[in-house]
Every structure is written in structure tokens, then in C-alpha cells.
Amino acid sequence: MSPRPGRRAIAGNAAEPGRTVLSRAFAILDSFLDGRSEQTHGEITRATGFAPATVYRLLAELVGWGALERTGRGRYRIGLRLWQLGSQAPGGRELRDVALPYLQDLLQVTHEVVHLVVLDEGRALYLEKLEAHPDVVVTSRVGKRLPLHATGPGKVLLAHAPAECVDDVVDAGLDRCASGTITDPARLRVVLAEIRRTGFCLSRDEMTEGASSVAAPVHGPGEEVIAAISVVVPSSTPNLSPLVPVVRMAALGVSRALQSA
């Protein structure tokens, strides 16, 4: 039976058989993940594989609802309404709310870039980023996902992840992001074992050239590692060891706050 006049059919069209309108809209939103803060109609079309007319129509609806915004340069970015909706997600919001005072203290002590990171679909998802006037430029931002093997907090999370997660990361390939990126699977496994033994991670020039970090795990109520905290400093810093106690203390404070909540 044909849909009623004025209502859109939910089934996919001939160009994308079997895809619903909702699934195609989700695919468009997914195309903004992993650092694509703004995209053109053409870039979204290539990323999704949908017909240009389909993308154009869905973009208009997403902009109308507020999920996306159209900039003056003919590009699209995530809209404020979608950000407001996402900020209501209880898991990440509660963790961030508990962690924020400790992150702020860490920022006051170090005056460098401070991160709160969780594991998400085999990537390091950045829930929070604080910075005053740091001496180093980093590629991270809130909501961005970066490779686990190439980031300090990512390796902390990977060190405490199930063995199959480590296998998946290795099987996907350890791409080089900077001169210090670990690309050898055997070496990565040794480093992960050392992180589990010591309770922290030191990284130099692994994700961004000229940036080094100290990271430590955050434990949830069941003692499982649910997040990681890190401080990023210039790689010209000769000794990262003095940062280890303050980063670990901040992570311990968040862990205790979560366990007593």
C-alpha cells in the first residue's frame, strides 16, 4: 500500500535498497566522527555512498531539526541541538561531572593540556579537554576519537581491555601517526604489560610530533578501568617522571569519588 499523501515512506529507495530514512540519517551523522568537524555535500556523499539527491534531502531535514548546521562556506557541521541531546547521555556525563574538579586541579598544577578519555568502539574517545596556555599543540578535542595504540590514555585503556580488544587493534594495523608511534605488535604488548605493572603510561611523539604525555587509569565501582586521565607536555620536557604522581593522584581521586557515589 502506498504511503499517505504528505508522509514519507520509511523503506529505502531504489538507490539504497533496504536502507531506512533513519538509518541513512544516522550514516550521515556518523560521517562526522573521527575528526571530520565540517564537511561539504560532496564529502558526505562520498563518505556514505548515497545518491547526491538523497544526501541533499536528508541534510536539509537534519539542518531543519538542528542536528546539523550549514555554515556560510557551504559546509555542514554538528548542530547545537544534537550536542545538547548528547550531553544528556548519563554514562559520559556522570563520569565527566565527577572527574571535572580533579581535572581542574590537575590543570592548575601543571598548566598543560588535561584529558579525560574512555574506550569507545576500539578507539580512544575524548570526553573532556582542559587547557590554559599550554606550550604544546595537540590534535585532540572533546568528542574526537583517536587510535588507542598511538595515545597515552589510549594505551592505558588498551592495557586493561580484554585480550580480544588488543587482538582487534593489532589485526587492524598499527598505523604510524608520529615518529614515536609503536607499530610493532610485540613491542606494543610489552608496553601494555608494563602499564599494568606500573599503573601509568609515558608517551613521547606517538600521536603528535613534539607532544608527550603521562596517563593513568580511572577505576569504576567494580575496580574495572573505565577511563584514563592524561597530561600532555612538550616533548622537549627532559623528564616526565615528576608528572607521574600528580596524574596518578588525580586518577585515584576520580576513582574514589566514583566508588563512593
C-alpha positions in Angstrom: 0.0 0.0 0.0 1.3 3.4 -0.9 2.1 5.9 1.9 -0.4 8.5 2.7 0.0 11.9 0.9 2.4 14.1 2.8 4.1 11.2 4.6 7.5 9.8 3.7 7.9 6.1 3.2 10.3 4.5 5.7 11.8 1.9 3.4 14.9 2.8 1.4 14.7 4.0 -2.2 16.0 2.2 -5.3 19.4 3.7 -5.0 19.9 2.3 -1.4 17.6 -0.7 -1.2 16.8 -1.9 2.3 18.0 1.3 4.0 15.5 3.2 6.0 15.4 7.0 6.1 16.5 6.8 9.7 19.5 4.6 9.0 20.6 6.9 6.2 20.4 9.9 8.5 22.4 8.0 11.1 25.0 7.2 8.4 25.3 10.9 7.6 25.8 11.8 11.2 28.4 9.0 11.6 30.4 10.5 8.7 31.3 13.4 11.1 33.1 11.1 13.5 36.9 10.9 14.0 37.8 14.4 13.3 35.6 15.5 10.5 34.3 18.6 12.2 33.0 20.1 8.9 32.1 18.6 5.6 30.7 19.6 2.2 27.8 17.9 0.5 30.2 16.1 -1.8 32.4 14.8 1.0 29.3 13.4 2.8 28.1 11.8 -0.4 31.5 10.1 -0.9 31.7 9.0 2.8 28.2 7.5 2.8 27.9 6.2 -0.8 24.4 7.6 -1.0 22.9 9.3 -4.1 23.6 13.1 -4.1 19.9 13.9 -4.2 19.3 11.7 -1.1 22.1 13.3 0.8 20.8 16.8 -0.1 17.3 16.0 1.1 18.5 14.4 4.3 20.9 17.3 5.0 18.0 19.7 4.7 16.0 17.8 7.2 18.9 17.4 9.7 19.6 21.1 9.4 15.9 21.9 9.9 15.8 19.8 13.1 19.0 21.2 14.4 21.2 18.1 14.2 23.4 19.9 11.7 24.2 23.5 10.9 25.1 24.9 7.5 28.0 27.3 7.6 28.5 30.3 5.3 31.1 28.4 3.3 28.6 25.8 2.1 29.8 23.3 4.6 28.0 21.3 7.3 28.8 20.8 11.0 27.2 19.2 14.1 24.4 21.4 15.3 23.8 22.7 18.8 20.6 20.6 19.3 22.4 17.4 18.7 25.1 18.4 21.1 22.5 19.3 23.8 20.9 15.9 23.3 24.2 14.0 23.5 25.2 15.9 26.7 22.3 14.2 28.4 23.8 10.7 28.0 24.1 9.6 31.6 27.3 7.5 31.4 29.7 10.0 30.0 28.1 13.0 31.7 28.2 11.4 35.1 31.9 10.4 34.7 32.8 13.9 33.4 30.9 15.6 36.3 32.7 13.5 38.9 36.1 13.9 37.2 35.9 17.6 36.4 37.1 19.0 39.8 40.1 16.7 39.7 40.9 17.6 36.1 40.7 21.3 37.1 43.1 20.7 40.0 45.5 18.9 37.6 45.3 21.9 35.2 46.1 24.3 38.0 49.2 22.3 39.0 50.6 21.6 35.5 49.2 24.5 33.4 49.2 22.0 30.5 46.6 20.1 28.4 44.5 17.7 30.6 42.4 14.9 29.1 39.6 12.5 30.2 39.4 9.6 27.8 37.2 6.4 27.6 37.3 3.4 25.3 34.7 3.5 22.5 34.4 1.1 19.6 38.1 0.3 19.6 39.2 3.9 19.8 40.1 6.5 22.4 37.2 8.8 22.9 38.0 12.2 24.5 35.3 13.2 26.9 37.0 16.3 28.3 39.9 18.5 27.4 41.1 21.4 29.6 43.9 23.8 28.7 45.0 27.2 29.9 48.0 28.4 27.9 49.8 25.2 27.0 53.2 25.0 25.4 52.2 22.2 23.1 49.5 21.9 20.3 47.6 18.7 20.3 45.0 17.2 17.8 42.6 16.2 20.5 39.2 17.7 21.1 36.1 16.8 23.0 34.1 14.1 21.1 37.1 13.1 18.9 38.3 9.5 18.7 42.0 8.7 18.3 43.9 5.4 17.9 44.4 3.5 21.1 47.9 2.4 20.3 49.2 6.0 19.5 47.9 7.8 22.6 49.0 7.7 26.2 45.4 7.3 27.7 44.5 5.0 24.8 47.3 2.6 25.7 46.2 2.7 29.4 42.7 1.7 28.3 44.1 -0.9 25.9 46.3 -2.4 28.7 43.2 -3.1 30.8 40.9 -4.1 27.9 40.0 -7.8 27.1 42.6 -9.7 25.1 40.3 -9.8 22.1 40.3 -6.0 22.0 44.1 -5.9 21.9 44.0 -8.5 19.1 41.5 -6.5 17.1 43.7 -3.3 17.4 46.7 -5.3 16.3 44.9 -7.0 13.4 43.6 -3.6 12.2 47.2 -2.4 11.8 49.3 -0.1 14.0 49.4 2.9 11.7 52.3 5.4 12.4 51.0 8.8 13.5 54.3 10.4 14.5 57.9 9.4 14.9 57.4 7.6 18.2 54.3 5.6 17.4 54.5 2.0 18.3 53.9 0.0 15.1 55.4 -3.4 16.2 52.7 -5.7 17.8 55.3 -7.4 20.0 56.6 -4.2 21.4 53.1 -2.9 22.0 52.2 -5.9 24.1 55.3 -5.4 26.2 54.4 -1.8 26.8 50.8 -2.7 27.7 52.2 -5.3 30.3 54.4 -2.6 31.7 51.5 -0.2 32.1 49.6 -2.8 34.0 52.6 -3.4 36.2 53.4 0.3 37.0 49.9 1.9 36.8 50.9 4.6 34.4 52.0 5.3 30.8 54.7 7.6 29.5 54.5 8.5 25.8 56.7 10.6 23.6 55.9 11.8 20.0 53.4 9.0 19.5 50.2 10.8 18.3 51.6 14.3 17.6 55.2 15.2 16.9 56.5 17.4 19.7 53.9 16.2 22.3 54.5 13.8 25.2 52.1 12.6 27.8 51.6 11.0 31.2 48.5 8.9 31.7 46.9 6.8 34.4 43.8 4.7 34.8 40.5 5.6 36.5 38.7 2.6 38.2 35.0 2.3 38.5 32.9 1.0 41.4 33.8 -2.6 40.5 37.5 -1.8 40.2 37.4 -2.2 36.5 39.3 0.5 34.4 36.6 2.7 32.9 38.6 5.8 31.8 42.1 7.3 31.7 43.4 10.8 32.7 46.4 12.3 31.0 48.5 15.5 30.9 50.2 16.5 27.6 53.5 18.5 27.7 56.1 19.4 25.1 58.5 16.6 24.1 61.3 18.9 25.0 60.5 18.3 28.6 63.5 16.2 29.6 61.9 14.2 32.5 58.3 13.2 32.6 58.6 11.4 36.0 57.7 14.4 38.2 54.3 14.4 36.5 53.5 10.7 37.3 52.5 11.3 41.0 50.1 14.2 40.2 48.4 12.4 37.3 48.0 9.2 39.4 46.7 11.2 42.3 44.1 12.8 40.1 43.0 9.4 38.7 42.9 8.0 42.2 40.7 10.9 43.3 38.2 10.3 40.5 38.2 6.5 41.2 37.5 7.1 44.9 34.7 9.5 44.1 33.1 7.1 41.6 33.3 4.2 44.1 31.7 6.2 46.9 29.0 7.7 44.8 
